[in-house]
């Protein structure tokens, strides 16, 4: 039986401040492994395009078939005039051939997107959280 619970929605700033950059610390406080949406609003200077605003959402899911729901939530949270970047990490498949980091299709450059996504993954300690819970 699958228990479906509301996802935890947390900003990157909150992970860094409240949990010292360790998403695993948040997970340790939960009774069950929740699906987590880490968000980051950032404004950066983009070469030949000027200042741009981005809303990066990284969904770390511990239960299958939650990617669309998490993407809908991220879409609703994205401020107007901000470019969304959605990432899905199926933590439930860690250790299998299906595990990976899936970035939703967008019209942005690969280097820009990968850089922003990597920043969230690194600063929030997502890799450590997934590997600890997958063991």
MDAnalysis code that builds the backbone (N, CA, C; Angstrom):
import MDAnalysis as mda
import numpy as np

u = mda.Universe.empty(405, n_residues=135, atom_resindex=np.repeat(np.arange(135), 3), trajectory=True)
u.add_TopologyAttr("name", ["N", "CA", "C"] * 135)
u.add_TopologyAttr("resid", np.arange(1, 136))
u.add_TopologyAttr("resname", ["UNK", "UNK", "UNK", "UNK", "UNK", "UNK", "UNK", "UNK", "UNK", "UNK", "UNK", "UNK", "UNK", "UNK", "UNK", "UNK", "UNK", "UNK", "UNK", "UNK", "UNK", "UNK", "UNK", "UNK", "UNK", "UNK", "UNK", "UNK", "UNK", "UNK", "UNK", "UNK", "UNK", "UNK", "UNK", "UNK", "UNK", "UNK", "UNK", "UNK", "UNK", "UNK", "UNK", "UNK", "UNK", "UNK", "UNK", "UNK", "UNK", "UNK", "UNK", "UNK", "UNK", "UNK", "UNK", "UNK", "UNK", "UNK", "UNK", "UNK", "UNK", "UNK", "UNK", "UNK", "UNK", "UNK", "UNK", "UNK", "UNK", "UNK", "UNK", "UNK", "UNK", "UNK", "UNK", "UNK", "UNK", "UNK", "UNK", "UNK", "UNK", "UNK", "UNK", "UNK", "UNK", "UNK", "UNK", "UNK", "UNK", "UNK", "UNK", "UNK", "UNK", "UNK", "UNK", "UNK", "UNK", "UNK", "UNK", "UNK", "UNK", "UNK", "UNK", "UNK", "UNK", "UNK", "UNK", "UNK", "UNK", "UNK", "UNK", "UNK", "UNK", "UNK", "UNK", "UNK", "UNK", "UNK", "UNK", "UNK", "UNK", "UNK", "UNK", "UNK", "UNK", "UNK", "UNK", "UNK", "UNK", "UNK", "UNK", "UNK", "UNK", "UNK", "UNK"])
u.atoms.positions = np.array([
    [0.835, -1.180, 0.000],
    [0.000, 0.000, 0.000],
    [0.881, 1.245, 0.000],
    [0.631, 2.149, -0.909],
    [1.389, 3.391, -1.009],
    [0.685, 4.474, -0.214],
    [1.434, 5.150, 0.622],
    [0.884, 6.254, 1.384],
    [1.252, 7.527, 0.649],
    [0.240, 8.272, 0.251],
    [0.480, 9.508, -0.476],
    [0.358, 10.666, 0.497],
    [1.392, 11.464, 0.610],
    [1.357, 12.614, 1.497],
    [1.723, 13.862, 0.708],
    [1.385, 14.988, 1.273],
    [1.695, 16.247, 0.610],
    [3.207, 16.419, 0.532],
    [3.676, 16.990, -0.569],
    [5.117, 17.204, -0.691],
    [5.591, 18.329, 0.230],
    [6.847, 18.266, 0.566],
    [7.483, 19.349, 1.310],
    [8.025, 20.314, 0.272],
    [7.632, 21.563, 0.379],
    [8.116, 22.599, -0.535],
    [9.006, 23.516, 0.285],
    [10.251, 23.647, -0.161],
    [11.233, 24.412, 0.607],
    [12.151, 25.156, -0.355],
    [12.501, 26.371, 0.003],
    [13.422, 27.138, -0.846],
    [14.859, 26.704, -0.559],
    [15.718, 26.937, -1.525],
    [17.135, 26.633, -1.345],
    [17.690, 27.417, -0.155],
    [17.258, 28.657, -0.019],
    [17.722, 29.485, 1.090],
    [17.355, 28.858, 2.439],
    [16.141, 28.291, 2.533],
    [15.727, 27.641, 3.775],
    [16.564, 26.392, 4.056],
    [16.856, 25.619, 3.035],
    [17.697, 24.432, 3.228],
    [19.067, 24.858, 3.747],
    [19.597, 25.905, 3.165],
    [20.933, 26.360, 3.554],
    [20.941, 26.948, 4.967],
    [19.912, 27.707, 5.322],
    [19.855, 28.361, 6.626],
    [19.383, 27.420, 7.728],
    [18.234, 26.785, 7.510],
    [17.615, 25.971, 8.561],
    [18.244, 24.589, 8.721],
    [18.823, 24.063, 7.633],
    [19.368, 22.706, 7.659],
    [20.848, 22.654, 7.275],
    [21.495, 23.811, 7.301],
    [22.930, 23.914, 7.019],
    [23.326, 23.270, 5.680],
    [22.446, 23.422, 4.670],
    [22.738, 22.897, 3.343],
    [22.643, 21.385, 3.236],
    [21.902, 20.775, 4.134],
    [21.785, 19.309, 4.123],
    [20.307, 18.915, 4.100],
    [19.834, 18.574, 2.925],
    [18.463, 18.109, 2.786],
    [18.230, 16.863, 3.631],
    [19.269, 16.087, 3.844],
    [19.158, 14.881, 4.672],
    [18.716, 15.225, 6.099],
    [19.098, 16.405, 6.606],
    [18.678, 16.824, 7.947],
    [17.164, 17.027, 7.991],
    [16.592, 17.545, 6.929],
    [15.140, 17.681, 6.844],
    [14.490, 16.307, 6.819],
    [15.053, 15.391, 6.041],
    [14.496, 14.039, 5.934],
    [14.503, 13.314, 7.276],
    [15.523, 13.539, 8.079],
    [15.622, 12.869, 9.382],
    [14.518, 13.320, 10.336],
    [13.945, 14.485, 10.080],
    [12.877, 15.002, 10.940],
    [11.488, 14.520, 10.512],
    [11.415, 13.795, 9.416],
    [10.136, 13.333, 8.879],
    [9.867, 11.890, 9.305],
    [8.599, 11.573, 9.530],
    [8.229, 10.195, 9.874],
    [8.344, 9.292, 8.658],
    [7.954, 9.813, 7.505],
    [8.060, 9.087, 6.243],
    [8.902, 9.927, 5.301],
    [9.469, 9.283, 4.291],
    [10.242, 10.029, 3.304],
    [9.267, 10.781, 2.404],
    [9.199, 12.097, 2.536],
    [8.279, 12.856, 1.701],
    [8.908, 13.178, 0.343],
    [8.074, 13.476, -0.616],
    [8.565, 14.051, -1.857],
    [8.877, 15.507, -1.539],
    [9.978, 15.993, -2.088],
    [10.448, 17.332, -1.736],
    [10.640, 18.150, -3.006],
    [10.208, 19.397, -2.947],
    [10.427, 20.328, -4.038],
    [11.296, 21.455, -3.502],
    [12.545, 21.517, -3.995],
    [13.473, 22.571, -3.605],
    [13.413, 23.637, -4.693],
    [13.133, 24.882, -4.291],
    [13.006, 25.965, -5.267],
    [14.091, 27.019, -5.046],
    [14.432, 27.679, -6.136],
    [15.439, 28.738, -6.068],
    [15.095, 29.807, -7.093],
    [14.900, 31.028, -6.615],
    [14.698, 32.168, -7.498],
    [16.025, 32.911, -7.598],
    [16.439, 33.150, -8.818],
    [17.730, 33.797, -9.009],
    [17.663, 34.741, -10.207],
    [18.372, 35.828, -10.100],
    [18.499, 36.770, -11.221],
    [19.981, 36.847, -11.558],
    [20.306, 36.561, -12.812],
    [21.705, 36.581, -13.225],
    [21.854, 37.312, -14.549],
    [23.050, 37.749, -14.801],
    [23.404, 38.395, -16.059],
    [23.723, 37.306, -17.070],
    [22.990, 37.293, -18.167],
    [23.195, 36.302, -19.218],
    [23.833, 37.002, -20.408],
    [24.920, 36.417, -20.889],
    [25.661, 36.997, -22.003],
    [24.726, 37.272, -23.184],
    [24.786, 38.465, -23.696],
    [24.008, 38.936, -24.847],
    [22.494, 39.015, -24.595],
    [22.068, 38.796, -23.358],
    [20.633, 38.853, -23.065],
    [20.318, 39.742, -21.865],
    [21.340, 40.184, -21.139],
    [21.114, 41.023, -19.972],
    [20.656, 40.225, -18.765],
    [20.094, 40.946, -17.793],
    [19.632, 40.280, -16.568],
    [18.407, 39.437, -16.868],
    [18.439, 38.224, -16.340],
    [17.341, 37.271, -16.516],
    [16.960, 36.705, -15.157],
    [15.666, 36.444, -14.988],
    [15.164, 35.840, -13.747],
    [14.778, 34.394, -14.023],
    [15.217, 33.498, -13.131],
    [14.943, 32.072, -13.269],
    [14.331, 31.535, -11.980],
    [13.487, 30.531, -12.149],
    [12.894, 29.825, -11.017],
    [13.233, 28.350, -11.216],
    [14.215, 27.885, -10.467],
    [14.682, 26.510, -10.588],
    [13.954, 25.674, -9.537],
    [13.314, 24.588, -9.986],
    [12.592, 23.693, -9.087],
    [13.143, 22.289, -9.261],
    [13.637, 21.718, -8.176],
    [14.175, 20.365, -8.207],
    [13.273, 19.483, -7.349],
    [12.577, 18.549, -8.005],
    [11.692, 17.615, -7.316],
    [12.463, 16.349, -6.991],
    [12.572, 16.040, -5.710],
    [13.218, 14.821, -5.248],
    [12.094, 13.917, -4.746],
    [11.795, 12.869, -5.539],
    [10.629, 12.030, -5.246],
    [11.030, 10.661, -4.715],
    [10.428, 10.303, -3.608],
    [10.662, 9.000, -2.991],
    [9.524, 8.030, -3.284],
    [8.474, 8.516, -3.950],
    [7.383, 7.657, -4.393],
    [7.215, 7.831, -5.901],
    [6.933, 6.748, -6.610],
    [6.807, 6.810, -8.073],
    [5.602, 7.629, -8.530],
    [5.667, 8.025, -9.786],
    [4.570, 8.686, -10.487],
    [4.165, 10.028, -9.882],
    [5.127, 10.756, -9.371],
    [4.832, 12.066, -8.799],
    [5.399, 13.217, -9.624],
    [6.094, 12.915, -10.711],
    [6.762, 13.966, -11.467],
    [5.798, 15.009, -12.027],
    [4.665, 14.581, -12.553],
    [3.711, 15.541, -13.129],
    [3.088, 16.421, -12.051],
    [2.743, 15.818, -10.923],
    [2.179, 16.611, -9.832],
    [3.191, 17.650, -9.345],
    [4.433, 17.223, -9.188],
    [5.473, 18.141, -8.725],
    [5.726, 19.245, -9.751],
    [5.664, 18.892, -11.021],
    [5.856, 19.897, -12.073],
    [4.715, 20.915, -12.052],
    [3.499, 20.442, -11.818],
    [2.350, 21.350, -11.713],
    [2.521, 22.315, -10.542],
    [2.962, 21.800, -9.412],
    [3.183, 22.635, -8.236],
    [4.248, 23.686, -8.532],
    [5.348, 23.253, -9.137],
    [6.433, 24.179, -9.472],
    [5.933, 25.265, -10.428],
    [5.131, 24.876, -11.375],
    [4.575, 25.830, -12.346],
    [3.705, 26.876, -11.649],
    [2.906, 26.432, -10.678],
    [2.044, 27.355, -9.942],
    [2.850, 28.313, -9.062],
    [3.984, 27.855, -8.571],
    [4.818, 28.678, -7.696],
    [5.691, 29.677, -8.454],
    [5.939, 29.419, -9.728],
    [6.849, 30.251, -10.518],
    [6.272, 31.664, -10.684],
    [7.018, 32.673, -10.235],
    [6.540, 34.047, -10.367],
    [6.422, 34.470, -11.834],
    [5.468, 35.347, -12.098],
    [5.300, 35.884, -13.451],
    [6.567, 36.589, -13.890],
    [6.890, 36.438, -15.157],
    [8.070, 37.090, -15.697],
    [9.373, 36.384, -15.372],
    [9.268, 35.189, -14.838],
    [10.446, 34.410, -14.455],
    [10.464, 33.128, -15.283],
    [11.633, 32.764, -15.771],
    [11.769, 31.564, -16.600],
    [11.884, 30.329, -15.712],
    [10.962, 29.358, -15.893],
    [11.027, 28.150, -15.063],
    [12.012, 27.116, -15.599],
    [12.651, 26.427, -14.677],
    [13.497, 25.273, -14.992],
    [13.067, 24.186, -14.011],
    [12.557, 23.076, -14.547],
    [12.078, 21.995, -13.686],
    [12.973, 20.775, -13.824],
    [13.309, 20.186, -12.685],
    [14.171, 19.013, -12.624],
    [13.480, 17.953, -11.772],
    [13.546, 16.711, -12.231],
    [12.938, 15.597, -11.527],
    [14.014, 14.568, -11.195],
    [14.102, 14.217, -9.915],
    [15.041, 13.190, -9.468],
    [14.229, 12.075, -8.820],
    [14.123, 10.914, -9.486],
    [13.368, 9.796, -8.923],
    [14.206, 9.044, -7.882],
    [14.236, 9.571, -6.667],
    [15.059, 8.985, -5.605],
    [14.662, 7.545, -5.306],
    [13.413, 7.201, -5.563],
    [12.940, 5.835, -5.330],
    [13.654, 4.821, -6.214],
    [14.266, 5.262, -7.293],
    [14.957, 4.332, -8.195],
    [16.472, 4.381, -8.035],
    [16.947, 5.028, -6.953],
    [18.388, 5.112, -6.731],
    [18.992, 3.712, -6.701],
    [20.069, 3.536, -7.409],
    [20.753, 2.249, -7.464],
    [20.312, 1.383, -8.630],
    [19.288, 1.803, -9.345],
    [18.825, 1.038, -10.506],
    [19.253, 1.740, -11.796],
    [19.048, 1.062, -12.900],
    [19.404, 1.655, -14.202],
    [18.504, 2.819, -14.571],
    [17.345, 2.916, -13.953],
    [16.404, 3.989, -14.251],
    [16.711, 5.288, -13.515],
    [17.641, 5.238, -12.588],
    [17.948, 6.440, -11.801],
    [18.667, 7.470, -12.670],
    [18.349, 8.724, -12.450],
    [19.014, 9.810, -13.151],
    [18.442, 11.138, -12.721],
    [18.931, 12.168, -13.354],
    [18.419, 13.523, -13.136],
    [17.795, 13.940, -14.454],
    [16.516, 14.254, -14.408],
    [15.773, 14.565, -15.629],
    [15.390, 16.040, -15.633],
    [15.869, 16.748, -16.637],
    [15.582, 18.174, -16.778],
    [14.513, 18.337, -17.848],
    [13.433, 19.029, -17.477],
    [12.338, 19.250, -18.421],
    [12.835, 20.070, -19.609],
    [12.289, 19.757, -20.759],
    [12.679, 20.453, -21.982],
    [12.453, 21.958, -21.824],
    [13.420, 22.716, -22.314],
    [13.321, 24.172, -22.272],
    [14.113, 24.746, -23.447],
    [13.998, 26.025, -23.649],
    [14.685, 26.683, -24.763],
    [15.943, 27.415, -24.311],
    [16.496, 26.998, -23.221],
    [17.677, 27.658, -22.673],
    [18.928, 26.872, -23.030],
    [20.051, 27.488, -22.905],
    [21.312, 26.818, -23.198],
    [21.655, 25.774, -22.156],
    [22.270, 24.710, -22.623],
    [22.624, 23.586, -21.753],
    [23.569, 23.998, -20.631],
    [24.543, 24.831, -20.935],
    [25.520, 25.248, -19.924],
    [24.837, 26.057, -18.832],
    [23.963, 26.967, -19.214],
    [23.228, 27.783, -18.251],
    [22.357, 26.907, -17.361],
    [21.558, 26.056, -17.965],
    [20.638, 25.197, -17.207],
    [21.404, 24.253, -16.292],
    [22.409, 23.583, -16.822],
    [23.187, 22.647, -15.998],
    [23.856, 23.366, -14.827],
    [24.320, 24.568, -15.060],
    [24.949, 25.341, -13.991],
    [23.967, 25.678, -12.878],
    [22.767, 26.122, -13.254],
    [21.751, 26.465, -12.258],
    [21.279, 25.225, -11.495],
    [21.043, 24.149, -12.218],
    [20.602, 22.897, -11.587],
    [21.677, 22.372, -10.639],
    [22.918, 22.375, -11.089],
    [24.019, 21.901, -10.255],
    [24.140, 22.729, -8.975],
    [23.905, 24.021, -9.080],
    [23.979, 24.886, -7.899],
    [22.970, 24.449, -6.841],
    [21.744, 24.155, -7.248],
    [20.717, 23.711, -6.296],
    [21.100, 22.358, -5.702],
    [21.506, 21.425, -6.555],
    [21.861, 20.087, -6.083],
    [23.020, 20.150, -5.084],
    [24.024, 20.941, -5.398],
    [25.188, 21.065, -4.512],
    [24.840, 21.771, -3.206],
    [24.220, 22.956, -3.312],
    [23.956, 23.777, -2.128],
    [22.951, 23.137, -1.171],
    [22.011, 22.345, -1.709],
    [21.000, 21.702, -0.862],
    [21.435, 20.317, -0.385],
    [22.564, 19.834, -0.847],
    [23.027, 18.509, -0.434],
    [22.091, 17.402, -0.897],
    [21.535, 17.556, -2.086],
    [20.560, 16.582, -2.590],
    [21.199, 15.223, -2.844],
    [22.397, 15.208, -3.393],
    [23.054, 13.929, -3.674],
    [23.221, 13.105, -2.397],
    [23.685, 13.735, -1.341],
    [23.864, 13.053, -0.061],
    [22.531, 12.531, 0.474],
    [21.480, 13.330, 0.371],
    [20.153, 12.911, 0.867],
    [19.645, 11.688, 0.118],
    [19.810, 11.679, -1.199],
    [19.326, 10.556, -2.005],
    [20.135, 9.297, -1.709],
    [21.440, 9.424, -1.635],
    [22.267, 8.234, -1.404],
    [22.051, 7.672, -0.002],
    [21.856, 8.525, 0.989],
    [21.627, 8.055, 2.367],
    [20.301, 7.317, 2.490],
    [19.271, 7.827, 1.841],
    [17.963, 7.190, 1.963],
    [17.855, 5.946, 1.080],
    [18.697, 5.875, 0.058],
    [18.663, 4.723, -0.838],
    [19.445, 3.535, -0.336],
    [20.140, 3.686, 0.761],
    [20.957, 2.593, 1.288],
    [20.200, 1.757, 2.278],
])
